[in-house]
Amino acid sequence: MPLAPPRGRKTWALLTYLVLSERSPPRTRVASLLFSEAADPLGALRWTLADLRRTLGSPDAVQGDPLELRLGADVSVDVTGAAVLDGELLEGMTFPSSPVFDAWLGVMRRSLGGAARALAHHEAVAQLAAGNLDGATELATELVTRDPLDQPGQELLIRCLARSGRQADASRQLAECEALLIGELGITPGPELRLAAREPLARPGAAVGDAEAALAQLEAGEAALEAGAVEPGIEILRRACAEAAAAGDAGLESRALVTLGSALVHALRGRDEEGALRLHEALRLADGCGERHTAAVACRELGYIDTQAGRNASAGRWLSRATELSEGNDELCAVLGVRGMALSDRAYYGGALELLHKSVARADRCHRRRQAAWSLSLVGRAHLLRGDLALATTALDESLVLVAAERWTAFRPWPEALRAEASLLGGRRDEAANALDRTFRLACRLGDPCWEAMSVRLAGLIALDAGDVTTARDGFADAVVRVTRVSDAYAWVHAYVLDSAAALAVRTEASDAAQIVERLTALAERCGLREMVVRAHLHRAQLGHAESLEAAHLLAADIDNPALASLLPPVPA
């Protein structure tokens, strides 16, 4: 039974802050946040607390210092319902007398709005995989209406229209999308949008229903991918999927689809949306025929896709299910690695490091050296961001040793760029520059926009360390262009290069400083990248937004990062 709503806006504000705070806040902080204009802020807080207790129907609902919200088992508070596609948190309310709370509320609104869009995107892909074309198209249309510049949403809508047989509508949406992205962002879309528009025409030739042929094609496709023949391998896997489907072998088809989906995600750039669709299709079949391992892999890969895209709400659901389904070190080491990545992206460094070390240990036990290298690179990144250069260097060196042993050339630019940044921060510029030359050439040869962006950002940092501001500015701008070259850019890397560009633009009073900072702010808040949100608000404060400095302090209080804390200047009295 719904409770009567609070009487005033400040009671709403207090309830919202207590529900969404990760730690119980001290009374003085809450009083300063909500009642700084009052003659007696703590007295105003006490009155509002009494009103909140009446609203919740319990004198013990909020107690203590720090304030602890104690909801009864029969009481729930819905914040996600306020952030569905047609609404927002505390819709229509503003708090001009509490500017810092207003800034915090804006962050929460955009974060919850991003979560709502992520869940809607997930549901649209699931509907498409299940063959509910009308439902999928309706959701995809709503997503694009809300955010026309979201390339994954546009690709999803184009694919829905094409699969529905509405080729003219798909072609028209494609043309409108390309014109919009070029006109608004200066981005020329990659081939993934055009491939989505012609998806029904891109199916393999007629299959005869030979399960043995399907199995042989699956093995051949995997071998081709292992040998580096990506495009031929993917085409063979498409034929394996079609052959298994024609044979009516659901288990084999699910395995072929999960292999194809994983290949689209990891072996090609810009193909995550199609990969997600194949993984959804694989999961439906695997669930139906008891293929537990295949289902676990599909969930883990879907969690990885959503983590990279900054869709953390849906990523968490996938990774939770993948953990439940996983059996043995071989699969658990991979799931733990992605979960650690997701936590690290969102600046939960303690939890991230715990999961990543567990991933490395399990990978060592089952001789998964590539997984160990991958997880160690993220251990190194977490330590680098926290300013623990010695620990970062050790983890990244261990990662690079494994990368060399595995001859894993396609991955090397990532740990190498992070290791070079650790060298630079440790005062070894020449060492960083030598590594940069190798890393950048390899990243360009691989054609991976994220690896390229990390390398070019590093070049900017080296130039800045040498006092060459112009070269640094050009490098950061180039990094931003490179990372947005594909629709499935890694959101954390995108924010990382934007942060470097914003910091220099603000420092040099560049004409586009405010624009770069707003791009970083929007991306970080939408994707829940907590440390990047703090950094964005620090940049905003330097541009004259006084409330952003206090908001940065407020948001940073929940992040365990000494390096971030050192960036926070004191709030003027």
C-alpha positions in Angstrom: 0.0 0.0 0.0 1.6 3.3 -1.0 2.4 5.7 1.8 1.3 9.4 1.8 3.9 11.5 0.1 6.1 13.9 2.2 4.7 17.3 2.9 7.5 19.4 1.5 10.3 19.5 -1.1 13.0 19.4 1.5 11.6 16.2 3.0 11.6 14.7 -0.5 15.2 15.9 -0.9 16.2 14.4 2.5 14.6 11.0 1.7 16.3 11.0 -1.8 19.7 11.8 -0.4 19.5 9.1 2.3 18.3 6.4 -0.1 21.0 7.1 -2.7 23.9 7.8 -0.4 26.3 4.9 -0.4 27.4 5.6 3.2 25.4 7.0 6.2 26.1 10.7 6.0 26.9 12.8 9.1 24.2 15.2 10.3 26.4 18.3 9.8 26.9 17.4 6.1 23.2 16.9 5.5 22.3 20.1 7.3 24.9 22.1 5.3 23.7 20.4 2.1 20.0 21.1 2.5 19.7 24.0 4.9 22.7 26.2 4.5 20.4 29.2 4.2 18.6 28.5 7.5 19.5 30.4 10.7 19.7 27.1 12.5 20.6 24.4 9.8 20.7 21.5 12.4 17.3 22.6 13.8 15.8 22.7 10.3 17.2 19.2 9.8 15.6 17.9 13.0 12.2 19.3 11.9 12.6 17.6 8.5 13.7 14.4 10.0 10.5 14.4 12.2 8.4 14.9 9.1 10.2 12.1 7.3 9.6 9.7 10.2 5.9 10.6 10.1 5.8 10.0 6.4 7.5 6.6 6.8 5.2 5.7 9.7 8.0 4.8 12.1 9.8 6.9 14.8 12.9 4.8 14.3 13.0 5.2 10.5 16.0 7.6 10.6 18.3 7.7 13.6 21.8 8.4 14.7 24.8 10.4 13.6 25.7 9.6 10.9 22.1 9.3 9.8 21.0 5.8 9.2 17.9 5.1 7.2 16.1 2.0 8.7 13.2 1.0 6.5 11.0 -1.8 7.7 10.7 -5.0 5.8 7.3 -3.8 4.5 8.6 -0.5 3.2 10.3 0.0 -0.2 11.4 3.1 -2.0 11.4 3.2 -5.8 14.0 5.3 -7.4 14.2 3.5 -10.7 10.5 4.1 -11.4 11.2 7.8 -11.3 13.8 7.4 -13.9 12.0 5.6 -16.6 12.2 6.9 -20.1 9.3 9.3 -19.6 10.2 10.8 -16.2 13.1 11.7 -13.9 14.0 11.6 -10.2 12.0 14.2 -8.2 10.5 15.4 -11.5 9.7 19.1 -11.6 11.5 19.9 -8.3 14.4 22.4 -8.1 16.3 23.5 -5.0 17.7 27.0 -5.7 18.4 27.6 -2.0 20.5 24.5 -1.9 22.7 24.7 -5.0 25.1 21.9 -4.0 22.2 19.5 -3.5 20.8 20.7 -6.8 24.1 19.8 -8.5 24.1 16.4 -6.7 20.5 15.8 -7.8 21.5 16.5 -11.4 24.2 13.9 -11.2 21.7 11.3 -9.8 19.1 12.2 -12.4 21.5 11.6 -15.3 22.9 8.5 -13.7 19.5 6.9 -13.1 18.3 8.1 -16.5 21.3 6.3 -18.0 20.4 3.2 -16.0 16.8 3.3 -17.3 18.0 3.6 -20.9 20.4 0.8 -20.4 17.6 -1.5 -19.1 15.3 -0.4 -22.0 18.1 -1.2 -24.5 18.6 -4.6 -22.9 14.9 -5.3 -23.1 14.7 -4.2 -26.8 17.5 -6.5 -27.8 15.9 -9.4 -25.9 12.6 -8.7 -27.6 14.3 -8.7 -31.0 16.1 -12.0 -30.2 12.8 -13.5 -29.2 11.2 -12.4 -32.5 8.9 -9.8 -31.0 9.7 -7.2 -33.7 6.9 -4.8 -32.9 7.9 -4.6 -29.2 11.6 -4.3 -30.0 10.9 -1.6 -32.6 8.7 0.4 -30.2 11.4 0.4 -27.5 14.2 1.2 -30.0 12.2 4.1 -31.4 11.7 5.5 -27.9 15.4 5.2 -27.2 16.3 7.1 -30.3 13.7 9.7 -29.7 15.2 10.4 -26.3 18.8 10.4 -27.5 19.2 10.7 -31.3 23.0 10.8 -31.0 23.3 7.4 -29.3 24.8 5.3 -32.1 24.0 1.9 -30.4 20.3 2.9 -30.1 20.2 4.0 -33.7 21.8 0.8 -34.9 19.3 -1.2 -32.9 16.4 0.7 -34.4 17.7 0.3 -37.9 18.2 -3.4 -37.3 14.6 -3.7 -36.0 13.2 -2.0 -39.0 15.3 -4.2 -41.4 14.3 -7.4 -39.7 10.6 -6.3 -39.9 10.9 -6.2 -43.6 10.7 -2.4 -43.6 13.7 -1.8 -45.8 12.6 1.7 -47.0 12.2 2.8 -43.3 15.5 1.3 -42.4 17.3 3.1 -45.2 15.6 6.3 -44.3 16.6 6.0 -40.7 20.2 5.2 -41.7 20.4 8.3 -43.9 19.0 10.5 -41.2 21.3 9.0 -38.6 24.4 9.5 -40.7 23.5 13.1 -41.5 22.8 13.8 -37.8 26.1 12.3 -36.6 28.2 14.1 -39.2 26.4 17.4 -38.6 26.2 17.4 -34.8 29.4 15.5 -33.8 31.5 15.5 -36.9 31.6 11.7 -36.8 31.4 9.5 -39.9 29.6 6.3 -38.8 31.4 3.0 -39.4 30.0 0.1 -41.5 27.9 -1.3 -38.6 24.9 0.9 -39.3 24.8 0.0 -43.0 25.2 -3.7 -42.1 22.3 -3.4 -39.7 20.2 -1.9 -42.5 20.8 -4.9 -44.8 20.8 -7.6 -42.1 18.0 -9.8 -43.6 20.0 -9.8 -46.9 23.2 -10.8 -45.2 22.3 -14.3 -44.2 24.4 -17.4 -45.3 23.2 -19.5 -48.2 20.5 -22.2 -47.7 21.5 -24.8 -45.1 20.6 -28.5 -45.5 20.3 -29.4 -41.8 23.5 -31.4 -41.4 24.5 -31.4 -37.7 27.9 -33.0 -38.4 28.6 -30.3 -41.0 27.5 -27.6 -38.5 29.9 -29.0 -35.9 32.7 -29.1 -38.4 32.0 -25.5 -39.4 32.0 -24.4 -35.8 35.4 -26.0 -35.2 36.7 -24.5 -38.5 35.5 -21.1 -37.6 37.1 -21.2 -34.2 40.4 -22.3 -35.8 40.2 -19.5 -38.3 39.8 -16.9 -35.6 42.6 -18.4 -33.6 44.8 -18.1 -36.7 43.9 -14.4 -37.1 41.6 -14.9 -40.1 38.8 -12.9 -38.6 36.4 -12.2 -41.4 36.6 -15.7 -42.9 36.2 -17.2 -39.5 33.1 -15.2 -38.8 31.5 -16.1 -42.1 32.2 -19.8 -41.4 30.5 -19.4 -37.9 27.5 -17.8 -39.6 27.1 -20.9 -41.7 27.5 -23.1 -38.7 24.7 -21.2 -37.0 22.4 -21.6 -40.0 23.3 -25.3 -40.4 22.7 -26.1 -36.7 19.3 -24.3 -36.9 18.2 -26.2 -39.9 19.2 -29.5 -38.2 17.1 -28.6 -35.2 20.0 -29.0 -32.8 19.4 -26.3 -30.2 22.4 -27.1 -28.1 24.8 -27.0 -31.1 23.1 -23.8 -32.4 23.5 -22.1 -29.1 27.2 -23.0 -29.0 27.7 -21.7 -32.5 25.8 -18.5 -31.7 27.7 -17.8 -28.6 31.0 -18.3 -30.5 29.8 -16.0 -33.2 28.6 -13.4 -30.8 31.9 -13.4 -28.9 33.9 -13.1 -32.1 31.9 -10.1 -33.2 32.6 -8.4 -29.9 36.3 -9.2 -29.4 37.7 -9.7 -32.9 36.0 -6.8 -34.7 35.5 -3.2 -33.6 32.0 -1.6 -34.0 30.1 -4.9 -34.0 29.1 -5.1 -30.3 25.4 -4.6 -31.1 25.2 -7.5 -33.5 27.3 -9.5 -31.2 24.8 -8.8 -28.3 21.9 -9.9 -30.5 23.6 -13.3 -31.3 24.4 -13.8 -27.6 20.8 -13.1 -26.7 19.7 -15.7 -29.3 22.3 -18.1 -27.9 21.0 -17.6 -24.3 17.4 -18.3 -25.2 18.4 -21.6 -26.8 20.8 -22.5 -24.1 18.3 -21.9 -21.4 15.8 -24.0 -23.2 18.0 -27.1 -23.7 20.0 -27.0 -20.5 23.3 -25.8 -21.9 24.5 -24.3 -18.6 28.1 -23.5 -19.7 26.9 -21.8 -22.9 24.4 -19.7 -20.9 27.2 -18.7 -18.5 29.4 -17.6 -21.4 26.6 -15.6 -23.1 25.7 -13.8 -19.8 29.4 -13.0 -19.2 29.9 -11.6 -22.7 26.6 -9.6 -22.5 27.9 -8.2 -19.2 31.2 -7.3 -20.8 29.4 -5.5 -23.7 27.3 -3.5 -21.3 30.2 -2.7 -19.1 32.2 -1.3 -22.0 29.2 0.7 -23.1 28.7 2.2 -19.7 25.3 0.4 -19.3 26.1 -0.6 -15.7 22.5 -1.4 -14.6 22.1 -4.2 -17.2 25.8 -5.2 -16.9 25.3 -6.0 -13.2 22.4 -8.2 -13.9 24.2 -10.2 -16.6 27.3 -10.6 -14.5 25.3 -11.7 -11.4 23.7 -14.4 -13.5 27.0 -15.4 -15.1 28.4 -15.9 -11.6 25.5 -18.1 -10.6 25.9 -20.3 -13.8 29.7 -20.6 -13.8 31.2 -23.8 -12.7 35.0 -24.3 -12.2 38.0 -22.0 -12.5 37.9 -21.9 -16.3 34.7 -19.9 -16.5 34.8 -18.2 -13.1 38.2 -16.6 -13.7 36.7 -14.8 -16.7 33.5 -13.7 -15.0 35.5 -12.4 -12.0 37.7 -10.4 -14.4 34.7 -8.7 -16.0 33.1 -8.0 -12.7 36.4 -6.4 -11.5 36.5 -4.3 -14.6 33.0 -3.1 -14.0 33.7 -2.1 -10.4 37.0 -0.4 -11.4 35.4 1.6 -14.1 33.0 3.0 -11.5 35.8 3.7 -9.0 35.0 0.9 -6.5 38.6 0.1 -6.3 38.7 -2.0 -3.2 36.1 -4.4 -4.5 37.6 -4.4 -8.0 41.0 -5.4 -6.8 39.7 -8.2 -4.7 37.8 -9.7 -7.6 40.7 -9.1 -10.1 43.2 -10.9 -7.8 40.7 -13.8 -7.4 40.4 -13.9 -11.2 44.2 -14.0 -11.6 44.5 -16.8 -9.0 41.8 -18.9 -10.7 43.3 -18.3 -14.1 46.7 -19.5 -12.9 45.2 -22.7 -11.5 43.7 -23.6 -14.9 46.6 -22.2 -17.0 44.5 -19.4 -18.6 47.5 -17.1 -19.1 45.6 -14.7 -21.4 42.9 -14.2 -18.7 45.6 -13.7 -16.1 47.3 -11.1 -18.3 43.9 -9.3 -18.9 43.0 -9.2 -15.2 46.5 -8.1 -14.2 46.3 -5.2 -16.6 43.2 -4.0 -14.8 44.9 -4.5 -11.4 47.6 -2.2 -12.7 45.1 0.3 -14.0 43.4 0.5 -10.6 46.8 1.1 -8.8 47.8 3.6 -11.4 44.6 5.6 -10.8 45.1 5.5 -7.1 48.7 6.8 -7.4 50.3 3.5 -6.2 52.9 3.5 -8.9 55.1 0.7 -7.6 52.1 -1.7 -7.4 50.9 -0.6 -10.8 54.3 -1.2 -12.3 54.5 -4.7 -10.8 51.1 -5.8 -12.0 51.6 -4.3 -15.5 55.0 -5.9 -15.9 53.5 -9.2 -15.0 50.7 -8.7 -17.5 53.2 -7.9 -20.2 55.3 -11.0 -19.5 52.2 -13.1 -20.0 51.3 -11.2 -23.1 54.7 -11.9 -24.6 54.6 -15.6 -23.6 51.2 -15.9 -25.3 52.2 -13.8 -28.3 49.0 -11.9 -27.7 49.8 -9.0 -30.0 46.2 -7.8 -30.3 46.1 -7.0 -26.5 49.6 -5.6 -25.9 48.9 -1.9 -26.5 46.6 -1.7 -23.5 49.0 -2.8 -20.7 51.9 -1.2 -22.5 50.2 2.2 -22.6 49.3 2.0 -18.9 52.8 0.9 -18.1 54.3 3.8 -20.0 52.0 6.2 -18.1 53.3 4.8 -14.8 56.8 5.5 -16.1 55.9 9.0 -17.0 54.3 9.7 -13.6 57.4 8.2 -11.9 59.6 10.8 -13.7 60.9 8.5 -16.4 59.8 10.4 -19.5 62.3 8.8 -21.9 61.2 5.3 -20.9 57.6 6.3 -21.5 58.5 7.8 -24.9 60.2 4.6 -26.0 57.2 2.5 -25.1 54.9 5.0 -26.8 56.6 4.5 -30.1 56.0 0.7 -30.0 52.5 1.0 -28.6 51.2 3.6 -31.1 52.5 1.8 -34.2 51.0 -1.5 -33.1 47.7 0.1 -32.1 47.4 1.7 -35.6 48.4 -1.6 -37.3 45.6 -3.3 -35.3 43.1 -0.6 -36.1 41.7 -0.6 -32.6 40.3 2.9 -31.8 40.6 2.4 -28.0 44.2 1.3 -28.1 45.0 4.2 -30.5 43.3 6.7 -28.2 45.2 5.5 -25.2 48.5 5.8 -27.1 47.7 9.2 -28.5 46.6 10.4 -25.1 49.9 9.2 -23.7 51.7 11.2 -26.4 49.9 14.2 -25.2 50.9 13.6 -21.6 54.6 13.2 -22.6 54.4 16.4 -24.6 52.8 18.2 -21.7 55.5 16.9 -19.3 58.1 18.4 -21.7 56.3 21.8 -21.7 54.9 21.5 -25.3 51.3 22.6 -24.7 50.4 22.8 -28.4 51.4 19.3 -29.2 49.7 18.1 -26.0 46.4 19.8 -27.0 46.6 18.3 -30.5 47.3 14.9 -29.1 44.3 15.0 -26.7 42.0 16.2 -29.4 43.2 13.4 -31.7 42.6 10.9 -29.0 39.0 12.0 -28.6 38.4 11.7 -32.3 40.0 8.2 -32.5 38.0 6.8 -29.5 34.7 7.9 -31.1 35.5 6.4 -34.5 33.3 3.4 -33.7 29.8 3.1 -32.1 30.9 0.7 -29.4 33.7 2.8 -27.9 34.8 1.8 -24.3 33.0 4.4 -22.2 35.8 4.6 -19.6 38.5 5.2 -22.2 36.3 7.8 -23.8 36.0 9.6 -20.5 39.7 9.2 -19.7 40.8 10.9 -22.8 38.1 13.6 -22.4 39.3 14.3 -18.9 42.9 14.9 -20.2 41.6 17.2 -22.9 39.3 19.0 -20.5 42.1 19.6 -17.9 44.4 21.2 -20.5 41.6 23.2 -22.1 40.6 24.7 -18.7 44.1 25.3 -17.7 44.9 27.2 -20.9 41.5 28.9 -21.1 40.8 27.4 -24.5 37.7 28.6 -26.3 36.2 25.1 -26.3 36.9 24.3 -22.7 33.3 24.5 -21.5 32.2 22.3 -24.4 34.8 19.6 -23.6 33.9 19.7 -19.9 30.2 19.3 -20.6 30.9 16.3 -22.9 32.8 14.7 -20.1 30.2 15.5 -17.5 27.3 14.1 -19.6 29.2 10.9 -20.5 30.5 10.3 -17.0 27.1 10.9 -15.3 25.1 8.9 -17.8 27.5 5.9 -17.4 28.0 6.1 -13.6 31.8 6.6 -13.9 32.1 8.1 -10.4 35.7 9.3 -10.4 35.2 10.9 -13.9 32.1 12.6 -12.5 34.2 14.1 -9.7 36.9 15.2 -12.2 34.3 16.8 -14.5 32.9 18.8 -11.6 36.4 20.0 -10.6 36.8 21.2 -14.2 33.4 22.9 -14.0 34.4 24.6 -10.7 37.5 26.1 -12.5 35.2 27.5 -15.1 33.3 29.4 -12.5 30.6 27.0 -11.3 31.1 27.5 -7.6 28.5 24.8 -6.6 30.5 22.2 -8.6 33.5 22.3 -6.2 31.3 21.4 -3.2 29.5 18.8 -5.3 32.9 17.3 -6.2 33.8 17.0 -2.5 30.4 15.4 -1.8 30.7 12.9 -4.6 34.4 12.1 -3.8 33.6 11.3 -0.2 32.3 7.8 -1.3 35.4 7.0 -3.4 38.5 5.4 -1.8 41.2 7.1 -3.9 44.0 9.1 -2.3 45.1 10.4 -5.7 41.6 11.8 -6.4 41.4 13.3 -2.9 44.7 15.2 -3.5 43.1 16.9 -6.5 40.3 18.5 -4.3 41.0 22.0 -3.3 39.5 23.3 -0.1 36.0 24.7 -0.3 36.1 28.5 0.4 34.5 29.4 3.7 
